[in-house]
Amino acid sequence: MKSSAPGKIILFGEHAVVYNRPALAVPVNQVQVDVEILDSDSAGIWIHAPIIDLHAELNSLQSDHAIGSVILKVLSLLDESPSSPNIQINISSTIPVASGLGSGAAVSVALICALSSFFSLSLTDNQINEMVFESEKLHHGTPSGIDNTVITFNKPVYFIKGQPIETFTVGKPFTIVIADTGIPAPTKESVGDVRKLWEKDKNKYESIFDEIGQISLIARRSIESGQPEMLGDLMDHNHSLLQQLTVSSPELDKLVLSARDAGALGAKLSGGGRGGNMIALVNQAEANQVAESLIKAGAKNTIITEIK
Ligand code: MEV
């Protein structure tokens, strides 16, 4: 039994989305997590996830282990004790860990989908999304739920925390270059730091969140009305607000500037920040040129993706 889940990028609204402002995210299908479940001769539930150097039997993992706890949650829906099925779970991924592309949520989504099929549980997308969100809450502090939602439904989302999922249509396709600083940056830390700033000066940070929320709203209208070229300035503005939230970094700023110098229409960090990935809006014909400049400026990897 095999299942997979895509990566994601946040186009607009990261961090502010934790404080109930809207954000836009899209799946990135060029990278993905694959989970395969096989019947096995060895006793127990063996998990092999070479990306994080994990080769272990479920019961040897701590009860709060990110992958182990997701498996236990699914098993609790069965009438069997955790050690009764003899299976092997192989997890592989091309999504870099802690890079802002949603690797953690994608592992959970692919894992739950594969287990649901293997045990004929017929879980719905809503149920899967809810279970992944519970796991995100355990491991990532105060997540908004945007990562699990865009990855579970594998659709563009206009996301407001706690509200029913809203997708959006793309009036005219547009091209994004994604570039990885290669610096792992756990979202939990940047989200926690923003919370500390907000607690010290709520007025100041609420108004930054308001501005970011406005950008998401205008961006959605521009995308739906087929005017993606408007997104460039919105990205630049969103990046400067993220700098004020202290979640950018010299490496991210350098990539953002070099994307703009190479002809991008706008650029910003994407996801939790401090490291991880940035995104740039480009004319399709200039995508390769911008990607090459980003590599020259220090990016470890680039992905060109069309949003349609
Ligand atoms: C992470 O992809 C996006 C953040 O806004 C955190 C969250 O929404 O949970 C930084």
Residues whose N, C-alpha, C, O or C-beta is under 5 A from the ligand:
A	BS01	MEV	E14 H15 V17 V18 G100 T142 P143 S144 G145 I146 D147 T187 G271 G272
